[in-house]
């Protein structure tokens, strides 16, 4: 290889690296997960099954009811079936059924990881979740930004 070809090859490699698709950039930029970033002092609150907020909350399986609340504040209740963390470590999804498409889901983005206790501890626990319900690819979802939005049902 000629001496002048090496700098040109490096330029081509740098351009290809910068132009890679977004999903590849995420995979390369994966940081620490939520469990590693979790707050040691934050706690989840609790709520009684007789509390008005609990009794009036939507069930996580009530997708039709949740769709009516898109763009508004709402509450839903259900048991966490799975705490899903994609390989990118850029968010944590609380799934309330094995088939996540059948329920409202709750999401914590990486910029808020440090505000929450370890979210993996919520698996198998019944929760009351509050927040603004959004439409994410045709499915209702709540983005969690503070631990006060999650309450353990007792």
N, CA, C and O of each residue as an XYZ file, in Angstrom:
616
protein
N       0.854     -1.177      0.000
C       0.000      0.000      0.000
C       0.895      1.233      0.000
O       1.876      1.302      0.740
N       0.555      2.179     -0.814
C       1.355      3.395     -0.900
C       1.105      4.263      0.326
O       0.040      4.187      0.937
N       2.081      5.082      0.683
C       1.987      5.946      1.858
C       0.811      6.908      1.763
O       0.235      7.258      2.793
N       0.438      7.343      0.582
C      -0.672      8.285      0.438
C      -2.026      7.593      0.572
O      -3.032      8.256      0.827
N      -2.067      6.289      0.407
C      -3.343      5.568      0.491
C      -3.804      5.401      1.939
O      -5.008      5.357      2.196
N      -2.875      5.307      2.887
C      -3.241      5.093      4.285
C      -4.073      6.250      4.853
O      -5.106      5.986      5.468
N      -3.680      7.513      4.680
C      -4.530      8.603      5.184
C      -5.920      8.603      4.540
O      -6.912      8.881      5.213
N      -5.997      8.298      3.263
C      -7.290      8.256      2.582
C      -8.157      7.140      3.160
O      -9.363      7.315      3.334
N      -7.545      5.996      3.458
C      -8.270      4.875      4.045
C      -8.792      5.238      5.438
O      -9.906      4.859      5.799
N      -8.004      5.960      6.211
C      -8.439      6.392      7.540
C      -9.612      7.369      7.446
O     -10.528      7.314      8.267
N      -9.592      8.247      6.469
C     -10.687      9.196      6.271
C     -11.967      8.433      5.915
O     -13.035      8.734      6.446
N     -11.861      7.452      5.023
C     -13.028      6.654      4.636
C     -13.583      5.911      5.853
O     -14.798      5.871      6.049
N     -12.717      5.331      6.661
C     -13.155      4.608      7.861
C     -13.860      5.557      8.834
O     -14.885      5.200      9.414
N     -13.321      6.749      9.013
C     -13.942      7.718      9.928
C     -15.316      8.143      9.422
O     -16.246      8.279     10.217
N     -15.462      8.353      8.122
C     -16.755      8.750      7.549
C     -17.768      7.624      7.716
O     -18.920      7.880      8.067
N     -17.356      6.383      7.470
C     -18.257      5.238      7.629
C     -18.689      5.097      9.084
O     -19.854      4.800      9.351
N     -17.780      5.302     10.025
C     -18.104      5.204     11.446
C     -19.124      6.261     11.833
O     -20.086      5.962     12.540
N     -18.928      7.494     11.378
C     -19.834      8.591     11.730
C     -21.198      8.437     11.062
O     -22.202      8.915     11.592
N     -21.246      7.769      9.892
C     -22.491      7.651      9.138
C     -23.274      6.383      9.468
O     -24.304      6.121      8.846
N     -22.808      5.595     10.432
C     -23.520      4.345     10.746
C     -24.915      4.655     11.273
O     -25.144      5.736     11.817
N     -25.859      3.711     11.117
C     -27.241      3.957     11.559
C     -27.321      4.231     13.052
O     -26.435      3.841     13.814
N     -28.396      4.909     13.468
C     -28.596      5.266     14.872
C     -28.564      4.081     15.806
O     -28.011      4.179     16.901
N     -29.150      2.949     15.398
C     -29.171      1.788     16.291
C     -27.768      1.274     16.556
O     -27.505      0.726     17.626
N     -26.855      1.442     15.596
C     -25.462      1.009     15.828
C     -24.764      1.984     16.781
O     -23.957      1.567     17.613
N     -25.069      3.271     16.663
C     -24.453      4.234     17.562
C     -24.909      3.962     18.991
O     -24.111      4.072     19.922
N     -26.190      3.606     19.180
C     -26.688      3.301     20.514
C     -25.948      2.114     21.106
O     -25.531      2.151     22.264
N     -25.786      1.075     20.324
C     -25.142     -0.128     20.837
C     -23.707      0.169     21.262
O     -23.234     -0.352     22.272
N     -23.018      1.002     20.493
C     -21.640      1.340     20.827
C     -21.591      2.236     22.057
O     -20.669      2.135     22.867
N     -22.592      3.122     22.200
C     -22.569      4.108     23.275
C     -23.235      3.623     24.562
O     -23.459      4.421     25.473
N     -23.552      2.346     24.654
C     -24.248      1.846     25.844
C     -23.452      2.147     27.106
O     -22.265      1.841     27.207
N     -24.132      2.747     28.050
C     -23.497      3.093     29.320
C     -23.900      2.113     30.397
O     -24.416      1.033     30.109
N     -23.663      2.494     31.636
C     -24.060      1.611     32.736
C     -25.575      1.475     32.783
O     -26.305      2.396     32.415
N     -26.032      0.336     33.233
C     -27.462      0.094     33.332
C     -28.081      0.813     34.512
O     -27.386      1.446     35.307
N     -29.393      0.709     34.617
C     -30.109      1.385     35.684
C     -29.720      0.836     37.043
O     -29.589      1.601     37.998
N     -29.533     -0.467     37.151
C     -29.171     -1.060     38.444
C     -27.874     -0.457     38.985
O     -27.750     -0.216     40.186
N     -26.911     -0.213     38.094
C     -25.636      0.377     38.515
C     -25.771      1.863     38.844
O     -25.022      2.390     39.667
N     -26.725      2.537     38.202
C     -26.928      3.971     38.407
C     -27.984      4.285     39.460
O     -28.197      5.450     39.795
N     -28.648      3.255     39.985
C     -29.788      3.446     40.883
C     -29.415      4.232     42.132
O     -28.313      4.115     42.669
N     -30.370      5.032     42.568
C     -30.202      5.793     43.795
C     -30.223      4.847     44.994
O     -31.047      3.935     45.061
N     -29.322      5.071     45.924
C     -29.285      4.266     47.150
C     -30.226      4.830     48.211
O     -30.565      4.138     49.172
N     -30.650      6.086     48.041
C     -31.496      6.716     49.058
C     -32.965      6.845     48.647
O     -33.834      6.982     49.508
N     -33.252      6.804     47.343
C     -34.647      6.939     46.896
C     -35.446      5.697     47.273
O     -34.917      4.585     47.291
N     -36.710      5.899     47.569
C     -37.603      4.796     47.946
C     -38.909      4.947     47.169
O     -39.324      6.052     46.819
N     -39.539      3.809     46.912
C     -40.872      3.834     46.330
C     -41.876      3.953     47.472
O     -41.719      3.320     48.516
N     -42.899      4.762     47.268
C     -43.964      4.880     48.256
C     -44.882      3.671     48.183
O     -44.656      2.748     47.400
N     -45.914      3.689     49.003
C     -46.874      2.595     48.994
C     -48.283      3.161     48.986
O     -48.506      4.337     49.275
N     -49.227      2.292     48.645
C     -50.630      2.674     48.598
C     -51.455      1.457     49.014
O     -51.103      0.317     48.711
N     -52.538      1.718     49.700
C     -53.438      0.659     50.145
C     -54.442      0.330     49.034
O     -54.798      1.194     48.233
N     -54.891     -0.921     48.998
C     -55.913     -1.324     48.021
C     -57.236     -0.596     48.245
O     -58.077     -0.541     47.347
N     -57.420     -0.040     49.436
C     -58.657      0.694     49.727
C     -58.541      2.187     49.420
O     -59.537      2.908     49.472
N     -57.341      2.649     49.102
C     -57.115      4.052     48.774
C     -57.900      4.417     47.512
O     -57.953      3.633     46.565
N     -58.498      5.587     47.499
C     -59.309      6.043     46.373
C     -58.509      6.059     45.070
O     -59.026      5.681     44.019
N     -57.259      6.492     45.137
C     -56.449      6.548     43.921
C     -56.253      5.148     43.335
O     -56.227      4.977     42.116
N     -56.114      4.150     44.211
C     -55.951      2.777     43.733
C     -57.260      2.253     43.146
O     -57.265      1.688     42.052
N     -58.363      2.435     43.860
C     -59.640      1.875     43.408
C     -60.122      2.510     42.108
O     -60.839      1.868     41.340
N     -59.742      3.759     41.850
C     -60.178      4.440     40.631
C     -59.191      4.297     39.472
O     -59.484      4.729     38.357
N     -58.038      3.701     39.719
C     -57.025      3.549     38.675
C     -57.463      2.512     37.642
O     -58.180      1.563     37.960
N     -57.025      2.709     36.420
C     -57.283      1.743     35.356
C     -56.452      0.484     35.594
O     -55.356      0.549     36.150
N     -56.976     -0.646     35.173
C     -56.183     -1.864     35.149
C     -55.238     -1.759     33.948
O     -55.609     -1.193     32.920
N     -54.035     -2.294     34.068
C     -53.062     -2.197     32.978
C     -53.558     -2.845     31.691
O     -53.056     -2.535     30.610
N     -54.530     -3.735     31.794
C     -55.056     -4.423     30.605
C     -56.159     -3.631     29.908
O     -56.616     -4.022     28.834
N     -56.586     -2.531     30.505
C     -57.650     -1.713     29.927
C     -57.056     -0.755     28.889
O     -56.940      0.447     29.129
N     -56.688     -1.307     27.747
C     -56.061     -0.498     26.697
C     -57.029      0.532     26.120
O     -56.625      1.646     25.786
N     -58.291      0.170     26.002
C     -59.282      1.118     25.468
C     -59.420      2.318     26.408
O     -59.489      3.461     25.956
N     -59.460      2.057     27.705
C     -59.536      3.151     28.675
C     -58.291      4.013     28.650
O     -58.373      5.238     28.743
N     -57.129      3.372     28.523
C     -55.863      4.114     28.483
C     -55.766      4.965     27.220
O     -55.252      6.083     27.265
N     -56.251      4.450     26.105
C     -56.205      5.213     24.858
C     -57.027      6.497     24.962
O     -56.686      7.502     24.339
N     -58.098      6.469     25.738
C     -58.917      7.665     25.940
C     -58.172      8.721     26.766
O     -58.515      9.903     26.724
N     -57.157      8.289     27.511
C     -56.399      9.213     28.367
C     -55.087      9.691     27.732
O     -54.324     10.412     28.375
N     -54.819      9.305     26.498
C     -53.565      9.719     25.865
C     -53.483     11.244     25.846
O     -54.411     11.930     25.416
N     -52.361     11.748     26.319
C     -52.141     13.187     26.432
C     -52.560     13.759     27.772
O     -52.375     14.948     28.030
N     -53.130     12.908     28.635
C     -53.599     13.361     29.948
C     -52.918     12.561     31.052
O     -52.323     11.511     30.810
N     -53.021     13.084     32.262
C     -52.527     12.369     33.434
C     -53.483     11.225     33.758
O     -54.700     11.361     33.630
N     -52.920     10.111     34.175
C     -53.745      8.977     34.542
C     -53.007      8.050     35.485
O     -51.804      8.193     35.702
N     -53.735      7.102     36.041
C     -53.158      6.101     36.936
C     -53.587      4.726     36.474
O     -54.716      4.542     36.019
N     -52.691      3.762     36.588
C     -53.053      2.390     36.310
C     -52.379      1.475     37.309
O     -51.374      1.824     37.929
N     -52.962      0.286     37.452
C     -52.475     -0.671     38.441
C     -52.281     -2.028     37.787
O     -53.010     -2.418     36.874
N     -51.262     -2.739     38.289
C     -50.988     -4.072     37.774
C     -49.716     -4.623     38.383
O     -48.983     -3.918     39.077
N     -49.466     -5.892     38.111
C     -48.278     -6.575     38.623
C     -47.226     -6.646     37.530
O     -47.523     -7.038     36.402
N     -45.997     -6.268     37.858
C     -44.904     -6.264     36.895
C     -44.528     -7.706     36.556
O     -44.111     -8.470     37.426
N     -44.680     -8.065     35.285
C     -44.331     -9.406     34.826
C     -42.845     -9.495     34.476
O     -42.213    -10.538     34.644
N     -42.303     -8.374     33.983
C     -40.906     -8.383     33.532
C     -40.353     -6.961     33.536
O     -41.032     -6.010     33.148
N     -39.121     -6.843     33.978
C     -38.392     -5.583     33.858
C     -37.438     -5.777     32.692
O     -36.458     -6.515     32.796
N     -37.730     -5.110     31.581
C     -36.963     -5.310     30.347
C     -35.953     -4.189     30.156
O     -36.287     -3.007     30.240
N     -34.700     -4.588     29.895
C     -33.631     -3.637     29.614
C     -33.026     -4.011     28.264
O     -32.403     -5.066     28.145
N     -33.197     -3.164     27.240
C     -32.587     -3.475     25.950
C     -31.061     -3.421     26.036
O     -30.511     -2.835     26.968
N     -30.385     -4.025     25.074
C     -28.915     -4.069     25.062
C     -28.286     -2.682     25.122
O     -27.176     -2.521     25.630
N     -28.991     -1.686     24.607
C     -28.455     -0.322     24.586
C     -28.368      0.292     25.978
O     -27.661      1.281     26.167
N     -29.081     -0.281     26.967
C     -29.123      0.259     28.331
C     -29.633      1.686     28.385
O     -29.363      2.398     29.352
N     -30.370      2.122     27.361
C     -30.817      3.517     27.348
C     -32.193      3.717     27.975
O     -32.655      4.851     28.104
N     -32.855      2.622     28.366
C     -34.129      2.731     29.063
C     -34.444      1.422     29.758
O     -33.813      0.393     29.517
N     -35.445      1.493     30.632
C     -35.971      0.314     31.320
C     -37.470      0.333     31.103
O     -38.118      1.365     31.275
N     -38.024     -0.822     30.721
C     -39.458     -0.924     30.478
C     -40.066     -1.872     31.505
O     -39.617     -3.006     31.668
N     -41.085     -1.390     32.187
C     -41.844     -2.246     33.092
C     -42.990     -2.836     32.289
O     -43.930     -2.131     31.922
N     -42.907     -4.139     32.015
C     -43.957     -4.857     31.293
C     -44.881     -5.498     32.312
O     -44.422     -6.086     33.291
N     -46.170     -5.387     32.086
C     -47.156     -5.906     33.029
C     -47.812     -7.193     32.541
O     -48.809     -7.635     33.113
N     -47.263     -7.795     31.493
C     -47.714     -9.095     30.990
C     -46.590     -9.693     30.158
O     -45.728     -8.968     29.662
N     -46.597    -11.019     30.005
C     -45.585    -11.654     29.153
C     -45.650    -11.085     27.747
O     -44.619    -10.847     27.118
N     -46.867    -10.865     27.253
C     -47.056    -10.208     25.967
C     -47.277     -8.722     26.249
O     -48.401     -8.288     26.503
N     -46.206     -7.960     26.202
C     -46.241     -6.556     26.583
C     -47.216     -5.735     25.752
O     -47.589     -4.635     26.159
N     -47.633     -6.237     24.609
C     -48.541     -5.493     23.743
C     -49.978     -5.493     24.265
O     -50.831     -4.782     23.735
N     -50.245     -6.284     25.297
C     -51.616     -6.401     25.811
C     -51.871     -5.507     27.015
O     -52.962     -5.538     27.585
N     -50.881     -4.709     27.413
C     -51.038     -3.848     28.589
C     -50.398     -2.485     28.356
O     -49.641     -2.287     27.406
N     -50.719     -1.564     29.236
C     -50.006     -0.291     29.296
C     -48.635     -0.608     29.889
O     -48.535     -1.433     30.798
N     -47.584      0.030     29.393
C     -46.237     -0.174     29.928
C     -45.726      1.131     30.515
O     -46.219      2.213     30.195
N     -44.731      1.006     31.380
C     -44.098      2.182     31.979
C     -42.617      2.163     31.607
O     -41.983      1.108     31.603
N     -42.076      3.332     31.298
C     -40.703      3.437     30.813
C     -39.929      4.473     31.614
O     -40.439      5.548     31.928
N     -38.681      4.125     31.939
C     -37.753      5.077     32.555
C     -36.578      5.227     31.592
O     -35.952      4.240     31.205
N     -36.286      6.462     31.211
C     -35.174      6.732     30.292
C     -33.884      6.930     31.081
O     -33.906      7.259     32.267
N     -32.759      6.722     30.397
C     -31.457      6.722     31.083
C     -31.135      8.018     31.812
O     -30.412      7.987     32.807
N     -31.644      9.150     31.354
C     -31.348     10.400     32.057
C     -31.988     10.452     33.441
O     -31.616     11.280     34.272
N     -32.954      9.562     33.685
C     -33.629      9.524     34.989
C     -33.240      8.310     35.835
O     -33.765      8.147     36.937
N     -32.348      7.464     35.358
C     -31.967      6.242     36.079
C     -31.567      6.516     37.528
O     -31.998      5.802     38.434
N     -30.756      7.533     37.750
C     -30.227      7.814     39.080
C     -31.249      8.320     40.082
O     -30.959      8.364     41.277
N     -32.419      8.697     39.637
C     -33.467      9.189     40.535
C     -34.223      8.038     41.208
O     -34.850      8.226     42.250
N     -34.157      6.850     40.607
C     -34.954      5.709     41.046
C     -34.124      4.689     41.810
O     -32.928      4.541     41.563
N     -34.774      3.976     42.756
C     -34.128      2.781     43.305
C     -33.992      1.759     42.167
O     -34.489      1.995     41.066
N     -33.339      0.652     42.418
C     -33.151     -0.388     41.412
C     -34.515     -0.873     40.920
O     -35.290     -1.449     41.683
N     -34.796     -0.636     39.645
C     -36.097     -0.991     39.080
C     -36.305     -2.495     38.964
O     -37.443     -2.960     38.913
N     -35.224     -3.253     38.922
C     -35.365     -4.714     38.835
C     -36.053     -5.298     40.062
O     -36.593     -6.403     40.004
N     -36.035     -4.569     41.164
C     -36.687     -5.052     42.387
C     -38.211     -5.035     42.265
O     -38.907     -5.584     43.120
N     -38.733     -4.410     41.209
C     -40.183     -4.304     41.040
C     -40.804     -5.534     40.374
O     -42.025     -5.691     40.380
N     -39.981     -6.395     39.810
C     -40.516     -7.576     39.138
C     -41.326     -8.427     40.115
O     -40.856     -8.769     41.200
N     -42.565     -8.765     39.703
C     -43.450     -9.568     40.541
C     -44.249     -8.767     41.556
O     -45.051     -9.336     42.296
N     -44.044     -7.467     41.601
C     -44.737     -6.619     42.581
C     -45.916     -5.902     41.926
O     -45.862     -5.526     40.755
N     -46.971     -5.725     42.700
C     -48.121     -4.976     42.220
C     -47.860     -3.488     42.458
O     -47.417     -3.085     43.534
N     -48.143     -2.687     41.437
C     -47.852     -1.258     41.482
C     -49.067     -0.423     41.128
O     -49.990     -0.877     40.452
N     -49.037      0.804     41.602
C     -49.899      1.871     41.118
C     -48.950      2.866     40.461
O     -48.045      3.390     41.110
N     -49.159      3.123     39.180
C     -48.281      4.008     38.412
C     -49.103      5.197     37.943
O     -50.219      5.036     37.449
N     -48.547      6.389     38.100
C     -49.239      7.599     37.654
C     -48.343      8.398     36.721
O     -47.117      8.340     36.816
N     -48.962      9.135     35.827
C     -48.215      9.987     34.925
C     -48.990     10.274     33.663
O     -50.122      9.822     33.489
N     -48.367     11.025     32.793
C     -48.983     11.372     31.527
C     -48.931     10.155     30.614
O     -47.869      9.567     30.408
N     -50.066      9.790     30.078
C     -50.137      8.636     29.184
C     -49.889      9.136     27.766
O     -50.543     10.070     27.303
N     -48.949      8.510     27.090
C     -48.592      8.887     25.727
C     -48.876      7.731     24.778
O     -49.083      6.595     25.205
N     -48.881      8.033     23.504
C     -49.006      7.012     22.464
C     -47.597      6.717     21.969
O     -46.934      7.593     21.414
N     -47.145      5.501     22.166
C     -45.838      5.101     21.656
C     -46.062      4.006     20.619
O     -46.366      2.864     20.965
N     -45.909      4.360     19.360
C     -46.113      3.419     18.254
C     -47.462      2.706     18.345
O     -47.547      1.496     18.139
N     -48.508      3.461     18.654
C     -49.849      2.912     18.698
C     -50.234      2.241     20.003
O     -51.314      1.659     20.096
N     -49.376      2.307     21.014
C     -49.678      1.675     22.308
C     -49.560      2.710     23.423
O     -48.659      3.548     23.401
N     -50.479      2.654     24.407
C     -50.386      3.595     25.525
C     -49.216      3.249     26.443
O     -48.926      2.082     26.705
N     -48.555      4.303     26.923
C     -47.361      4.123     27.738
C     -47.222      5.317     28.672
O     -47.679      6.417     28.361
N     -46.588      5.091     29.816
C     -46.309      6.171     30.757
C     -44.797      6.291     30.896
O     -44.115      5.299     31.154
N     -44.273      7.495     30.726
C     -42.853      7.740     30.953
C     -42.689      8.198     32.391
O     -43.296      9.178     32.821
N     -41.863      7.476     33.122
C     -41.620      7.790     34.535
C     -40.374      8.651     34.652
O     -39.324      8.321     34.099
N     -40.497      9.764     35.382
C     -39.363     10.668     35.552
C     -38.968     10.852     37.013
O     -37.932     11.443     37.317
N     -39.818     10.332     37.929
C     -39.503     10.456     39.357
C     -40.135      9.272     40.103
O     -41.190      8.778     39.704
N     -39.495      8.824     41.175
C     -39.976      7.635     41.883
C     -41.350      7.805     42.513
O     -42.019      6.809     42.786
N     -41.788      9.027     42.750
C     -43.116      9.272     43.324
C     -44.242      8.791     42.410
O     -45.382      8.648     42.853
N     -43.930      8.544     41.147
C     -44.925      8.053     40.205
C     -45.202      6.561     40.366
O     -46.155      6.039     39.789
N     -44.379      5.882     41.143
C     -44.502      4.440     41.347
C     -44.780      4.188     42.822
O     -44.027      4.619     43.695
N     -45.876      3.483     43.083
C     -46.198      3.145     44.477
C     -46.480      1.653     44.574
O     -47.202      1.092     43.749
N     -45.909      1.022     45.581
C     -46.132     -0.389     45.821
C     -47.488     -0.577     46.486
O     -47.842      0.154     47.411
N     -48.249     -1.566     46.006
C     -49.574     -1.825     46.572
C     -49.416     -2.760     47.751
O     -48.759     -3.797     47.659
N     -50.039     -2.371     48.884
C     -49.946     -3.221     50.079
C     -51.304     -3.727     50.494
O     -51.417     -4.456     51.479
